[in-house]
Amino acid sequence: MSKKCELTGKSPLKGHRVSHANNKVKRKFLPNLKHVTFKSDILKRNVRLNVSNSALRSVDYKGGIDFYLKSVKSFKLSTRAKKLKNQIASKA
């Protein structure tokens, strides 16, 4: 399983851990990912996705997974999320 958000496309970043003596050691900045089950009203089923906390807040702001997927650009989405977007568009 990759450490990538399925809705926003956020992935790990690389950087340095810098000590007080200015020693630099490589490290990863991982996104805050959660396994979340969304309820799709249009598809009438639950959808389980691996999303970041910021994406979860965006979905809540838009009013649900259906409205979020309608408004977001497709190039940010994972393949599973793109399939969901297409299913929602065909039903509505």
VEXGUKE-59978 format. One line per 5 residues: number of its first residue (from 1); for each residue x negated, y negated, z negated of C-alpha. Coordinates in nm, 4 decimals. Each point is the difference from the previous one (the first is absolute). Layout:
BEGIN
NUM = X/Y/Z | ... $
This chain:
BEGIN
1 = 0.0000/0.0000/0.0000 | -0.1466/-0.3343/0.1001 | -0.0087/-0.2949/-0.2361 | 0.1998/-0.2186/0.2381 | 0.3364/-0.1685/-0.0434 $
6 = 0.2575/0.1349/0.2454 | 0.1906/-0.3304/0.0237 | -0.2631/-0.2762/-0.0048 | -0.3069/0.1883/0.1249 | -0.2133/-0.1059/-0.2981 $
11 = -0.3075/0.2219/-0.0288 | -0.3090/0.0112/-0.2240 | -0.2548/-0.2812/0.0304 | -0.3756/0.0273/-0.0537 | -0.2030/-0.2298/-0.2171 $
16 = -0.2583/-0.0277/-0.2747 | 0.0190/0.0410/-0.3743 | -0.2248/-0.2804/-0.1232 | -0.1580/0.0231/-0.3440 | -0.1055/-0.2882/-0.2221 $
21 = -0.3559/0.0504/0.1295 | 0.1394/-0.0375/0.3554 | -0.0589/0.3675/0.0879 | 0.2316/0.1023/0.2823 | 0.1493/0.3505/0.0186 $
26 = 0.2454/0.1067/0.2685 | 0.3614/0.0583/-0.1044 | 0.3516/0.0308/0.1451 | 0.2976/-0.2221/-0.0691 | 0.2993/0.2356/0.0178 $
31 = 0.3548/-0.1278/0.0606 | 0.2547/0.0511/-0.2775 | 0.1935/0.2916/0.1553 | 0.3104/0.1694/-0.1357 | 0.2177/0.2910/0.1175 $
36 = 0.3450/-0.1576/0.0275 | 0.3359/0.1431/0.1017 | 0.2155/-0.2520/0.1868 | 0.3705/0.0458/0.0655 | 0.0927/-0.0740/0.3608 $
41 = 0.3629/-0.1097/0.0343 | 0.0030/0.0258/0.3798 | -0.1569/0.3488/0.0154 | 0.1891/0.1152/-0.3126 | -0.3045/0.1757/-0.1476 $
46 = -0.2996/-0.0592/-0.2210 | -0.3373/-0.0885/0.1517 | -0.3245/0.0652/-0.1865 | -0.2959/-0.2205/0.0948 | -0.3473/-0.0841/-0.1313 $
51 = 0.0117/-0.3798/-0.0387 | -0.1953/-0.2763/-0.1700 | 0.1449/-0.2034/-0.2823 | 0.0147/-0.3118/0.2198 | 0.1958/0.1933/0.2668 $
56 = 0.2400/0.1194/-0.2681 | 0.0635/-0.3617/-0.0999 | 0.0525/-0.0955/0.3666 | 0.2553/0.2793/0.0489 | 0.1828/-0.1158/-0.3116 $
61 = -0.0050/-0.3614/0.1242 | 0.1404/0.0943/0.3425 | 0.2875/0.1962/-0.1556 | -0.1002/0.3612/0.0596 | -0.2055/0.2240/0.2253 $
66 = 0.2436/-0.0357/0.2923 | -0.0227/-0.3789/0.0135 | -0.3763/0.0049/-0.0558 | -0.0653/0.2387/0.2881 | 0.2189/-0.2071/0.2324 $
71 = -0.1992/-0.3159/-0.0731 | -0.3604/0.1300/-0.0026 | -0.2256/0.0344/0.3061 | -0.0615/0.3585/0.1156 | -0.3802/-0.0187/0.0226 $
76 = -0.0292/-0.0232/-0.3824 | 0.2058/0.3158/-0.0611 | -0.1173/0.3596/-0.0255 | 0.1339/0.2607/0.2421 | 0.2574/0.1227/-0.2568 $
81 = 0.1206/-0.3547/-0.0597 | 0.0221/-0.0647/0.3760 | 0.2212/0.3076/0.0399 | 0.2213/-0.1257/-0.2826 | 0.0206/-0.3425/0.1641 $
86 = 0.1064/0.1579/0.3301 | 0.2629/0.2168/-0.1731 | 0.1411/-0.3038/-0.1812 | 0.0079/-0.2023/0.3217 | 0.1828/0.2765/0.1879 $
91 = 0.2623/0.0426/-0.2772 | 0.0712/-0.3713/-0.0447 $
